[in-house]
Amino acid sequence: MTGEVGVSEPIELHRLLRSPGYLKLLLLSALIGVPISLVAFGFVGLEHALQDWVWTRLPHAAGYSTAPWWWPLPALALAGVLVAVVVARLPGHGGHVPAHGLGGGPTPPSALPGVVLAALASLPLGAVLGPEAPLMALGSGLALLTIRSARRAEAPQAVAVLSTAGSAAAISTIFGSPLIAAVLLIEVAGVGGPQLFAIILPSLLASGVGAVVFTGFGHWTGLGIGALALPTVPPAQRLGVGDFLWGVPLAVLIACGVVAMMALGRRLGDWTQTRTVPRTIGCAIAVGACVAAYALLTGRSPAEAALSGQATLTVLAAQPQSWALSALLLLVLFKGIGWGISLGSLRGGPVFPALLLGAALGVACSGLPGFGAASGIAAGLAAGGAATLRLPVSALVLATVLMGGDAAQQMPLMIVVTVVAFAAAELLRGPRKMPQGDKG
């Protein structure tokens, strides 16, 4: 029986690749990659421009060198009001609740205005979330616009393939490499054999085209795309026994924290389904209070505890020695709680803050005997990504790309902590269930 399956798979793949319908699907995936990437580029550019205005230009205009400690309170209160209106009034309820994971399946085109508005209300104003989930939803919905509604009902397989390809095009460089998008979508698809090729080839093509568009358009306009990247990391030392002795419990600790905050987010997501407007606003103000408390207690910028964490992660990796242990622990505490609340009430992606939280906890542990800053960052990135994404291979590839040239030396440690964090998080969560009440 096994032999028959092994022989039939190459035959099915050959038929798939010779199918005129599939070849048209490949061509369409490449073509839609260009406009989707341009729209995604515009979305990311606008989001970053608004973020710069809220957290840098506006405080300067008000006479502050940096945003004062109380700045997050009005900013996130406004975010709560805007998101609440979108969730309560617009189709699609602003997209899926981020506590339920990275994406919520194909996004109907009618939901796109709400997804974009909720993300632009959440992310620049300080929600502790990343841009990856809204970008995936944007790419998915725009791809489905290429298929008429009647055809969507008749060809569900084409809908799934084009939706995935659109998401790949939109997030082709936000994680720092189009390869990460492709690997992530392989694991999300959860299929193998010819079915895997049917989905992944259009996704690879769309993500490659999207990366070219993002890069070329970025050079032409001079605008940054906000890709997750670590230009500088601490120099890696040869791995020793201490790295694994501390790395394994660190991975378990990170997994416990991630599971706890995502559980908090799911409960808040259910809680805000009734009396949506006042409860969403209340949650957003609570996030602002967490961010303000961090800034007040540490004397550091509130932007470090707000937002996606991209900029803070870059600074942390480049200068881990400039952070006091107390500041790192307070960052993990207050940003972690703010992340959990944001997961259930605002709109965005869950991954970027989790990477910063894992790396911050890793750096906080780097003073332990036999455990350096490079090992702490590598272990924290891998564990935070694995526990949050629930996709171990994608998390490992993401951590590898972020660590750059030091990844080869840290690879054994990253593999071990990825497996440990993934297994620990899944055991804590119990059997997987379909999310209930996800309006996206």
C-alpha positions as a Markdown table, in Angstrom:
| # | Residue | x | y | z |
|---|---|---|---|---|
| 1 | Met | 0.0 | 0.0 | 0.0 |
| 2 | Thr | 2.8 | 2.4 | 0.9 |
| 3 | Gly | 4.6 | 1.6 | -2.3 |
| 4 | Glu | 1.5 | 2.4 | -4.4 |
| 5 | Val | 1.2 | 5.8 | -2.7 |
| 6 | Gly | 4.9 | 6.5 | -3.3 |
| 7 | Val | 4.5 | 5.7 | -7.0 |
| 8 | Ser | 1.3 | 7.7 | -7.5 |
| 9 | Glu | 2.5 | 10.9 | -5.9 |
| 10 | Pro | 5.1 | 11.7 | -8.7 |
| 11 | Ile | 2.4 | 10.9 | -11.3 |
| 12 | Glu | -0.1 | 13.2 | -9.6 |
| 13 | Leu | 2.6 | 15.9 | -9.4 |
| 14 | His | 3.4 | 15.5 | -13.1 |
| 15 | Arg | -0.3 | 15.9 | -14.0 |
| 16 | Leu | -0.6 | 18.9 | -11.8 |
| 17 | Leu | 2.4 | 20.7 | -13.4 |
| 18 | Arg | 1.1 | 19.9 | -16.9 |
| 19 | Ser | -2.5 | 21.1 | -16.1 |
| 20 | Pro | -3.4 | 24.2 | -18.1 |
| 21 | Gly | -5.5 | 25.4 | -15.2 |
| 22 | Tyr | -2.7 | 25.1 | -12.7 |
| 23 | Leu | -0.2 | 26.9 | -15.1 |
| 24 | Lys | -2.7 | 29.7 | -15.3 |
| 25 | Leu | -2.9 | 29.8 | -11.6 |
| 26 | Leu | 0.9 | 30.1 | -11.4 |
| 27 | Leu | 0.8 | 33.0 | -13.9 |
| 28 | Leu | -2.0 | 34.7 | -12.0 |
| 29 | Ser | 0.0 | 34.3 | -8.7 |
| 30 | Ala | 3.0 | 36.1 | -10.2 |
| 31 | Leu | 0.8 | 38.8 | -11.7 |
| 32 | Ile | -1.1 | 39.5 | -8.5 |
| 33 | Gly | 2.2 | 39.6 | -6.6 |
| 34 | Val | 3.0 | 43.0 | -8.1 |
| 35 | Pro | -0.1 | 45.1 | -7.2 |
| 36 | Ile | -0.5 | 43.3 | -3.8 |
| 37 | Ser | 3.1 | 44.1 | -2.9 |
| 38 | Leu | 2.7 | 47.7 | -3.9 |
| 39 | Val | -0.4 | 48.0 | -1.7 |
| 40 | Ala | 1.4 | 46.2 | 1.1 |
| 41 | Phe | 4.3 | 48.6 | 0.7 |
| 42 | Gly | 2.0 | 51.6 | 1.0 |
| 43 | Phe | 0.3 | 50.1 | 4.1 |
| 44 | Val | 3.6 | 49.5 | 5.8 |
| 45 | Gly | 5.0 | 52.9 | 4.8 |
| 46 | Leu | 1.8 | 54.7 | 6.1 |
| 47 | Glu | 1.9 | 52.7 | 9.3 |
| 48 | His | 5.5 | 53.7 | 10.0 |
| 49 | Ala | 4.9 | 57.3 | 9.1 |
| 50 | Leu | 2.0 | 57.5 | 11.5 |
| 51 | Gln | 4.1 | 55.8 | 14.2 |
| 52 | Asp | 6.9 | 58.3 | 13.7 |
| 53 | Trp | 4.4 | 61.2 | 13.9 |
| 54 | Val | 2.8 | 59.9 | 17.1 |
| 55 | Trp | 5.9 | 58.9 | 19.0 |
| 56 | Thr | 8.6 | 61.3 | 17.7 |
| 57 | Arg | 7.3 | 64.3 | 15.8 |
| 58 | Leu | 4.3 | 65.1 | 17.9 |
| 59 | Pro | 6.3 | 65.0 | 21.3 |
| 60 | His | 9.0 | 67.2 | 19.7 |
| 61 | Ala | 6.4 | 69.7 | 18.6 |
| 62 | Ala | 5.0 | 69.7 | 22.2 |
| 63 | Gly | 8.4 | 70.6 | 23.5 |
| 64 | Tyr | 9.6 | 67.1 | 24.7 |
| 65 | Ser | 12.8 | 65.5 | 23.6 |
| 66 | Thr | 11.2 | 62.1 | 23.8 |
| 67 | Ala | 7.6 | 61.0 | 24.5 |
| 68 | Pro | 6.9 | 61.5 | 28.3 |
| 69 | Trp | 5.8 | 58.6 | 30.5 |
| 70 | Trp | 2.1 | 59.5 | 30.3 |
| 71 | Trp | 2.1 | 59.7 | 26.5 |
| 72 | Pro | 0.7 | 56.2 | 26.0 |
| 73 | Leu | -2.5 | 56.9 | 28.0 |
| 74 | Pro | -4.2 | 59.3 | 25.5 |
| 75 | Ala | -2.6 | 57.5 | 22.5 |
| 76 | Leu | -4.0 | 54.1 | 23.4 |
| 77 | Ala | -7.3 | 55.5 | 24.6 |
| 78 | Leu | -7.7 | 57.0 | 21.1 |
| 79 | Ala | -6.7 | 53.6 | 19.6 |
| 80 | Gly | -9.4 | 51.9 | 21.7 |
| 81 | Val | -12.1 | 54.3 | 20.5 |
| 82 | Leu | -11.2 | 53.9 | 16.8 |
| 83 | Val | -10.8 | 50.1 | 16.9 |
| 84 | Ala | -14.0 | 49.7 | 18.9 |
| 85 | Val | -15.9 | 51.6 | 16.2 |
| 86 | Val | -14.4 | 49.6 | 13.4 |
| 87 | Val | -15.1 | 46.3 | 15.2 |
| 88 | Ala | -18.7 | 47.2 | 16.0 |
| 89 | Arg | -19.6 | 48.8 | 12.7 |
| 90 | Leu | -17.7 | 47.5 | 9.8 |
| 91 | Pro | -17.9 | 44.1 | 8.0 |
| 92 | Gly | -15.3 | 41.6 | 9.2 |
| 93 | His | -15.0 | 43.2 | 12.7 |
| 94 | Gly | -11.5 | 44.6 | 11.9 |
| 95 | Gly | -10.0 | 41.2 | 11.1 |
| 96 | His | -9.3 | 38.1 | 13.3 |
| 97 | Val | -8.5 | 38.4 | 17.0 |
| 98 | Pro | -4.7 | 38.1 | 17.2 |
| 99 | Ala | -4.9 | 35.9 | 20.3 |
| 100 | His | -6.1 | 33.1 | 18.0 |
| 101 | Gly | -2.8 | 33.0 | 16.1 |
| 102 | Leu | -1.2 | 34.5 | 13.0 |
| 103 | Gly | -4.1 | 34.4 | 10.6 |
| 104 | Gly | -7.8 | 33.6 | 10.4 |
| 105 | Gly | -8.1 | 32.0 | 6.9 |
| 106 | Pro | -9.0 | 33.7 | 3.6 |
| 107 | Thr | -10.2 | 37.2 | 4.1 |
| 108 | Pro | -13.3 | 38.2 | 2.2 |
| 109 | Pro | -12.8 | 41.4 | 0.2 |
| 110 | Ser | -15.7 | 43.1 | 2.0 |
| 111 | Ala | -13.7 | 42.9 | 5.2 |
| 112 | Leu | -10.6 | 44.7 | 3.8 |
| 113 | Pro | -11.6 | 48.3 | 4.8 |
| 114 | Gly | -12.1 | 47.2 | 8.4 |
| 115 | Val | -8.9 | 45.2 | 8.5 |
| 116 | Val | -6.9 | 48.2 | 7.3 |
| 117 | Leu | -8.6 | 50.8 | 9.5 |
| 118 | Ala | -8.3 | 48.7 | 12.6 |
| 119 | Ala | -4.6 | 48.0 | 12.0 |
| 120 | Leu | -3.8 | 51.6 | 11.3 |
| 121 | Ala | -5.7 | 52.6 | 14.5 |
| 122 | Ser | -3.9 | 50.0 | 16.6 |
| 123 | Leu | -0.3 | 49.8 | 15.5 |
| 124 | Pro | 0.8 | 53.4 | 15.2 |
| 125 | Leu | -0.9 | 54.4 | 18.4 |
| 126 | Gly | 0.9 | 51.9 | 20.6 |
| 127 | Ala | -0.8 | 48.5 | 20.5 |
| 128 | Val | 1.7 | 45.8 | 21.5 |
| 129 | Leu | 1.2 | 43.9 | 18.2 |
| 130 | Gly | 3.0 | 43.5 | 14.9 |
| 131 | Pro | 2.0 | 44.2 | 11.3 |
| 132 | Glu | 2.2 | 40.6 | 10.0 |
| 133 | Ala | -1.4 | 39.5 | 10.5 |
| 134 | Pro | -3.0 | 42.6 | 8.9 |
| 135 | Leu | -0.6 | 42.2 | 6.0 |
| 136 | Met | -1.5 | 38.6 | 5.4 |
| 137 | Ala | -5.2 | 39.5 | 5.6 |
| 138 | Leu | -4.7 | 42.4 | 3.2 |
| 139 | Gly | -2.8 | 40.1 | 0.7 |
| 140 | Ser | -5.5 | 37.4 | 1.0 |
| 141 | Gly | -8.4 | 39.8 | 0.4 |
| 142 | Leu | -6.8 | 41.5 | -2.5 |
| 143 | Ala | -6.0 | 38.2 | -4.2 |
| 144 | Leu | -9.6 | 37.1 | -3.8 |
| 145 | Leu | -10.7 | 40.3 | -5.5 |
| 146 | Thr | -9.2 | 38.8 | -8.7 |
| 147 | Ile | -11.9 | 36.0 | -8.6 |
| 148 | Arg | -15.5 | 36.8 | -9.1 |
| 149 | Ser | -17.8 | 35.8 | -6.3 |
| 150 | Ala | -19.5 | 33.2 | -8.4 |
| 151 | Arg | -16.1 | 31.6 | -9.3 |
| 152 | Arg | -15.1 | 31.7 | -5.6 |
| 153 | Ala | -18.1 | 29.5 | -4.8 |
| 154 | Glu | -17.3 | 27.1 | -7.7 |
| 155 | Ala | -13.5 | 26.7 | -7.2 |
| 156 | Pro | -12.7 | 26.5 | -3.5 |
| 157 | Gln | -9.2 | 25.1 | -4.2 |
| 158 | Ala | -8.3 | 28.1 | -6.4 |
| 159 | Val | -9.5 | 30.4 | -3.6 |
| 160 | Ala | -7.3 | 28.7 | -1.1 |
| 161 | Val | -4.2 | 28.8 | -3.4 |
| 162 | Leu | -4.7 | 32.4 | -4.5 |
| 163 | Ser | -5.5 | 33.5 | -0.9 |
| 164 | Thr | -2.2 | 31.9 | 0.3 |
| 165 | Ala | -0.2 | 33.4 | -2.6 |
| 166 | Gly | -1.6 | 36.8 | -1.8 |
| 167 | Ser | -0.6 | 36.5 | 1.8 |
| 168 | Ala | 2.9 | 35.4 | 0.8 |
| 169 | Ala | 3.2 | 38.4 | -1.5 |
| 170 | Ala | 2.1 | 40.8 | 1.2 |
| 171 | Ile | 4.5 | 39.5 | 3.9 |
| 172 | Ser | 7.4 | 38.6 | 1.5 |
| 173 | Thr | 9.9 | 40.9 | 3.3 |
| 174 | Ile | 8.3 | 41.9 | 6.6 |
| 175 | Phe | 10.0 | 39.0 | 8.3 |
| 176 | Gly | 13.3 | 39.9 | 6.8 |
| 177 | Ser | 13.3 | 37.3 | 4.0 |
| 178 | Pro | 10.7 | 36.0 | 1.4 |
| 179 | Leu | 11.9 | 32.5 | 2.3 |
| 180 | Ile | 10.4 | 32.8 | 5.8 |
| 181 | Ala | 7.0 | 33.6 | 4.3 |
| 182 | Ala | 7.2 | 30.4 | 2.1 |
| 183 | Val | 8.3 | 28.2 | 5.0 |
| 184 | Leu | 5.6 | 29.6 | 7.3 |
| 185 | Leu | 2.9 | 29.0 | 4.7 |
| 186 | Ile | 4.1 | 25.4 | 4.2 |
| 187 | Glu | 3.6 | 24.7 | 7.9 |
| 188 | Val | 0.3 | 26.6 | 8.0 |
| 189 | Ala | -1.0 | 24.5 | 5.0 |
| 190 | Gly | -0.3 | 21.3 | 6.9 |
| 191 | Val | -0.4 | 19.2 | 3.7 |
| 192 | Gly | 2.1 | 17.1 | 1.8 |
| 193 | Gly | 2.8 | 15.5 | -1.5 |
| 194 | Pro | 1.2 | 17.0 | -4.6 |
| 195 | Gln | -1.1 | 19.1 | -2.4 |
| 196 | Leu | 1.9 | 20.8 | -0.9 |
| 197 | Phe | 3.3 | 21.7 | -4.3 |
| 198 | Ala | -0.1 | 23.0 | -5.5 |
| 199 | Ile | 0.0 | 25.6 | -2.7 |
| 200 | Ile | 3.6 | 26.3 | -2.2 |
| 201 | Leu | 4.7 | 26.9 | -5.8 |
| 202 | Pro | 2.3 | 29.9 | -6.3 |
| 203 | Ser | 3.2 | 31.2 | -2.8 |
| 204 | Leu | 6.9 | 31.0 | -3.6 |
| 205 | Leu | 6.4 | 32.8 | -6.9 |
| 206 | Ala | 4.2 | 35.5 | -5.4 |
| 207 | Ser | 6.6 | 36.0 | -2.4 |
| 208 | Gly | 9.6 | 36.3 | -4.8 |
| 209 | Val | 7.8 | 38.8 | -7.0 |
| 210 | Gly | 6.7 | 40.7 | -3.8 |
| 211 | Ala | 10.2 | 40.9 | -2.5 |
| 212 | Val | 11.5 | 42.3 | -5.7 |
| 213 | Val | 8.7 | 44.9 | -5.7 |
| 214 | Phe | 9.3 | 45.8 | -2.1 |
| 215 | Thr | 13.0 | 46.2 | -2.6 |
| 216 | Gly | 12.9 | 48.1 | -5.8 |
| 217 | Phe | 10.1 | 50.4 | -4.7 |
| 218 | Gly | 11.9 | 51.0 | -1.4 |
| 219 | His | 15.1 | 52.1 | -3.2 |
| 220 | Trp | 13.1 | 54.3 | -5.6 |
| 221 | Thr | 11.1 | 56.1 | -2.9 |
| 222 | Gly | 13.7 | 56.0 | -0.2 |
| 223 | Leu | 11.1 | 54.7 | 2.3 |
| 224 | Gly | 11.9 | 51.9 | 4.6 |
| 225 | Ile | 9.7 | 48.8 | 4.6 |
| 226 | Gly | 10.1 | 48.0 | 8.3 |
| 227 | Ala | 11.4 | 44.5 | 7.8 |
| 228 | Leu | 12.3 | 42.6 | 10.9 |
| 229 | Ala | 16.1 | 42.6 | 11.0 |
| 230 | Leu | 19.1 | 42.7 | 13.4 |
| 231 | Pro | 22.0 | 44.5 | 11.7 |
| 232 | Thr | 24.2 | 43.9 | 14.8 |
| 233 | Val | 24.2 | 41.1 | 17.3 |
| 234 | Pro | 26.6 | 40.2 | 20.1 |
| 235 | Pro | 29.6 | 38.2 | 18.9 |
| 236 | Ala | 28.9 | 34.5 | 19.3 |
| 237 | Gln | 31.1 | 32.3 | 21.5 |
| 238 | Arg | 31.6 | 28.6 | 21.2 |
| 239 | Leu | 28.6 | 26.8 | 22.7 |
| 240 | Gly | 29.2 | 25.1 | 26.0 |
| 241 | Val | 27.3 | 23.0 | 28.4 |
| 242 | Gly | 26.1 | 26.1 | 30.3 |
| 243 | Asp | 24.3 | 27.3 | 27.2 |
| 244 | Phe | 22.1 | 24.2 | 27.1 |
| 245 | Leu | 21.7 | 24.0 | 30.9 |
| 246 | Trp | 20.3 | 27.5 | 31.0 |
| 247 | Gly | 18.7 | 27.5 | 27.5 |
| 248 | Val | 16.3 | 24.7 | 28.1 |
| 249 | Pro | 14.7 | 26.1 | 31.3 |
| 250 | Leu | 14.6 | 29.5 | 29.6 |
| 251 | Ala | 12.7 | 28.0 | 26.7 |
| 252 | Val | 10.2 | 26.4 | 29.1 |
| 253 | Leu | 9.8 | 29.8 | 31.0 |
| 254 | Ile | 9.2 | 31.6 | 27.7 |
| 255 | Ala | 6.7 | 29.0 | 26.6 |
| 256 | Cys | 4.8 | 29.4 | 29.9 |
| 257 | Gly | 4.7 | 33.2 | 29.6 |
| 258 | Val | 3.5 | 33.0 | 25.9 |
| 259 | Val | 0.7 | 30.5 | 26.7 |
| 260 | Ala | -0.4 | 32.5 | 29.7 |
| 261 | Met | -0.6 | 35.8 | 27.7 |
| 262 | Met | -2.3 | 34.2 | 24.7 |
| 263 | Ala | -4.9 | 32.6 | 27.1 |
| 264 | Leu | -5.5 | 36.0 | 28.6 |
| 265 | Gly | -5.9 | 37.4 | 25.1 |
| 266 | Arg | -8.5 | 34.8 | 24.2 |
| 267 | Arg | -10.5 | 35.4 | 27.3 |
| 268 | Leu | -10.5 | 39.1 | 26.6 |
| 269 | Gly | -11.4 | 38.5 | 23.0 |
| 270 | Asp | -14.5 | 36.6 | 24.2 |
| 271 | Trp | -15.2 | 39.3 | 26.8 |
| 272 | Thr | -15.1 | 42.1 | 24.3 |
| 273 | Gln | -17.7 | 40.5 | 22.0 |
| 274 | Thr | -20.4 | 41.9 | 24.2 |
| 275 | Arg | -20.5 | 45.6 | 25.0 |
| 276 | Thr | -17.7 | 45.9 | 22.5 |
| 277 | Val | -17.1 | 49.6 | 22.5 |
| 278 | Pro | -16.7 | 50.3 | 26.2 |
| 279 | Arg | -14.7 | 47.1 | 26.9 |
| 280 | Thr | -12.4 | 47.6 | 23.9 |
| 281 | Ile | -11.7 | 51.1 | 25.1 |
| 282 | Gly | -11.1 | 49.9 | 28.6 |
| 283 | Cys | -8.6 | 47.3 | 27.4 |
| 284 | Ala | -6.7 | 49.8 | 25.3 |
| 285 | Ile | -6.4 | 52.1 | 28.3 |
| 286 | Ala | -5.1 | 49.2 | 30.3 |
| 287 | Val | -2.4 | 48.6 | 27.7 |
| 288 | Gly | -1.5 | 52.3 | 27.9 |
| 289 | Ala | -1.3 | 52.0 | 31.7 |
| 290 | Cys | 1.2 | 49.1 | 31.4 |
| 291 | Val | 3.4 | 51.1 | 29.0 |
| 292 | Ala | 3.2 | 54.2 | 31.1 |
| 293 | Ala | 4.2 | 52.2 | 34.2 |
| 294 | Tyr | 7.2 | 50.9 | 32.5 |
| 295 | Ala | 8.4 | 54.3 | 31.4 |
| 296 | Leu | 7.7 | 55.8 | 34.8 |
| 297 | Leu | 9.6 | 53.1 | 36.8 |
| 298 | Thr | 12.6 | 52.9 | 34.4 |
| 299 | Gly | 12.9 | 56.4 | 33.1 |
| 300 | Arg | 13.2 | 55.0 | 29.6 |
| 301 | Ser | 11.1 | 55.7 | 26.5 |
| 302 | Pro | 7.5 | 54.4 | 26.7 |
| 303 | Ala | 7.9 | 53.4 | 23.0 |
| 304 | Glu | 10.1 | 50.5 | 24.2 |
| 305 | Ala | 7.1 | 48.8 | 25.9 |
| 306 | Ala | 4.6 | 49.9 | 23.3 |
| 307 | Leu | 4.4 | 49.1 | 19.6 |
| 308 | Ser | 5.6 | 45.9 | 17.8 |
| 309 | Gly | 9.1 | 45.9 | 19.3 |
| 310 | Gln | 11.0 | 46.0 | 16.0 |
| 311 | Ala | 13.1 | 49.1 | 16.9 |
| 312 | Thr | 13.6 | 48.0 | 20.5 |
| 313 | Leu | 14.8 | 44.5 | 19.5 |
| 314 | Thr | 17.3 | 46.1 | 17.1 |
| 315 | Val | 18.7 | 48.3 | 19.9 |
| 316 | Leu | 18.7 | 45.4 | 22.4 |
| 317 | Ala | 20.6 | 43.1 | 20.1 |
| 318 | Ala | 23.2 | 45.8 | 19.2 |
| 319 | Gln | 23.7 | 47.0 | 22.8 |
| 320 | Pro | 22.6 | 44.4 | 25.3 |
| 321 | Gln | 25.0 | 45.7 | 27.9 |
| 322 | Ser | 23.3 | 49.1 | 28.0 |
| 323 | Trp | 20.2 | 47.6 | 29.6 |
| 324 | Ala | 20.0 | 47.2 | 33.4 |
| 325 | Leu | 18.6 | 43.9 | 34.6 |
| 326 | Ser | 15.8 | 45.7 | 36.3 |
| 327 | Ala | 14.8 | 47.5 | 33.1 |
| 328 | Leu | 14.8 | 44.2 | 31.2 |
| 329 | Leu | 12.6 | 42.5 | 33.7 |
| 330 | Leu | 10.2 | 45.4 | 33.9 |
| 331 | Leu | 10.1 | 45.4 | 30.0 |
| 332 | Val | 9.2 | 41.7 | 30.0 |
| 333 | Leu | 6.6 | 42.3 | 32.7 |
| 334 | Phe | 4.8 | 45.3 | 31.4 |
| 335 | Lys | 5.2 | 44.8 | 27.7 |
| 336 | Gly | 4.1 | 41.1 | 28.3 |
| 337 | Ile | 0.9 | 42.1 | 30.0 |
| 338 | Gly | 0.3 | 44.8 | 27.4 |
| 339 | Trp | 0.8 | 42.2 | 24.7 |
| 340 | Gly | -1.7 | 39.8 | 26.3 |
| 341 | Ile | -4.3 | 42.5 | 26.6 |
| 342 | Ser | -3.7 | 43.8 | 23.0 |
| 343 | Leu | -4.0 | 40.2 | 21.7 |
| 344 | Gly | -7.7 | 40.1 | 22.8 |
| 345 | Ser | -8.9 | 43.6 | 22.2 |
| 346 | Leu | -6.9 | 45.4 | 19.4 |
| 347 | Arg | -5.9 | 44.3 | 15.9 |
| 348 | Gly | -2.5 | 43.2 | 14.6 |
| 349 | Gly | -0.1 | 40.3 | 14.7 |
| 350 | Pro | 1.1 | 38.3 | 17.7 |
| 351 | Val | 4.7 | 37.5 | 16.6 |
| 352 | Phe | 6.9 | 40.6 | 16.7 |
| 353 | Pro | 6.3 | 41.4 | 20.4 |
| 354 | Ala | 6.9 | 37.8 | 21.3 |
| 355 | Leu | 10.3 | 37.8 | 19.7 |
| 356 | Leu | 11.3 | 40.9 | 21.6 |
| 357 | Leu | 10.0 | 39.5 | 24.9 |
| 358 | Gly | 11.9 | 36.2 | 24.3 |
| 359 | Ala | 15.1 | 38.1 | 23.5 |
| 360 | Ala | 14.8 | 40.4 | 26.4 |
| 361 | Leu | 14.4 | 37.5 | 28.8 |
| 362 | Gly | 17.4 | 35.8 | 27.2 |
| 363 | Val | 19.5 | 38.9 | 27.7 |
| 364 | Ala | 18.3 | 39.2 | 31.3 |
| 365 | Cys | 19.6 | 35.6 | 31.9 |
| 366 | Ser | 22.9 | 36.2 | 30.0 |
| 367 | Gly | 24.8 | 37.0 | 33.3 |
| 368 | Leu | 24.3 | 33.4 | 34.4 |
| 369 | Pro | 27.5 | 31.3 | 34.5 |
| 370 | Gly | 28.3 | 29.9 | 31.0 |
| 371 | Phe | 25.5 | 31.7 | 29.3 |
| 372 | Gly | 26.3 | 34.7 | 27.1 |
| 373 | Ala | 24.3 | 37.5 | 25.5 |
| 374 | Ala | 24.5 | 35.9 | 22.0 |
| 375 | Ser | 23.1 | 32.6 | 23.3 |
| 376 | Gly | 20.4 | 34.4 | 25.3 |
| 377 | Ile | 19.2 | 36.4 | 22.3 |
| 378 | Ala | 19.3 | 33.3 | 20.0 |
| 379 | Ala | 17.5 | 31.1 | 22.5 |
| 380 | Gly | 14.9 | 33.8 | 23.2 |
| 381 | Leu | 14.1 | 34.5 | 19.6 |
| 382 | Ala | 13.7 | 30.8 | 18.8 |
| 383 | Ala | 11.7 | 30.0 | 21.9 |
| 384 | Gly | 9.4 | 33.0 | 21.6 |
| 385 | Gly | 8.7 | 32.4 | 17.9 |
| 386 | Ala | 8.0 | 28.6 | 18.4 |
| 387 | Ala | 5.7 | 29.1 | 21.3 |
| 388 | Thr | 3.7 | 31.9 | 19.6 |
| 389 | Leu | 3.7 | 30.7 | 16.0 |
| 390 | Arg | 3.1 | 27.0 | 16.9 |
| 391 | Leu | 5.2 | 26.4 | 13.8 |
| 392 | Pro | 8.6 | 25.1 | 14.9 |
| 393 | Val | 10.3 | 25.0 | 11.5 |
| 394 | Ser | 9.2 | 28.6 | 10.7 |
| 395 | Ala | 10.3 | 29.8 | 14.1 |
| 396 | Leu | 13.7 | 28.2 | 13.6 |
| 397 | Val | 14.2 | 29.7 | 10.2 |
| 398 | Leu | 13.1 | 33.1 | 11.4 |
| 399 | Ala | 15.6 | 33.0 | 14.3 |
| 400 | Thr | 18.3 | 31.8 | 12.0 |
| 401 | Val | 17.7 | 34.7 | 9.5 |
| 402 | Leu | 17.7 | 37.2 | 12.4 |
| 403 | Met | 20.9 | 36.0 | 13.9 |
| 404 | Gly | 22.7 | 36.3 | 10.5 |
| 405 | Gly | 26.3 | 35.1 | 10.4 |
| 406 | Asp | 26.2 | 34.0 | 14.0 |
| 407 | Ala | 23.4 | 31.5 | 13.4 |
| 408 | Ala | 25.7 | 28.7 | 12.4 |
| 409 | Gln | 27.4 | 28.6 | 15.8 |
| 410 | Gln | 24.1 | 29.0 | 17.6 |
| 411 | Met | 22.2 | 26.5 | 15.5 |
| 412 | Pro | 22.4 | 23.5 | 17.9 |
| 413 | Leu | 21.1 | 25.6 | 20.8 |
| 414 | Met | 18.3 | 27.2 | 18.6 |
| 415 | Ile | 17.1 | 23.8 | 17.5 |
| 416 | Val | 17.0 | 22.4 | 21.0 |
| 417 | Val | 15.1 | 25.4 | 22.5 |
| 418 | Thr | 12.7 | 25.5 | 19.5 |
| 419 | Val | 11.7 | 21.9 | 20.1 |
| 420 | Val | 11.5 | 22.4 | 23.9 |
| 421 | Ala | 9.5 | 25.6 | 23.7 |
| 422 | Phe | 7.1 | 24.2 | 21.1 |
| 423 | Ala | 6.5 | 21.0 | 23.0 |
| 424 | Ala | 6.1 | 22.8 | 26.4 |
| 425 | Ala | 3.6 | 25.3 | 24.9 |
| 426 | Glu | 1.6 | 22.6 | 23.2 |
| 427 | Leu | 1.4 | 20.5 | 26.4 |
| 428 | Leu | 0.3 | 23.5 | 28.4 |
| 429 | Arg | -2.4 | 24.3 | 25.8 |
| 430 | Gly | -3.7 | 20.8 | 25.5 |
| 431 | Pro | -5.4 | 19.4 | 22.4 |
| 432 | Arg | -5.9 | 22.0 | 19.6 |
| 433 | Lys | -9.4 | 23.3 | 19.2 |
| 434 | Met | -11.0 | 25.5 | 16.6 |
| 435 | Pro | -11.2 | 29.1 | 17.8 |
| 436 | Gln | -14.7 | 30.0 | 19.0 |
| 437 | Gly | -16.1 | 33.4 | 18.5 |
| 438 | Asp | -13.4 | 34.6 | 16.2 |
| 439 | Lys | -15.2 | 37.2 | 14.1 |
| 440 | Gly | -12.5 | 37.6 | 11.5 |
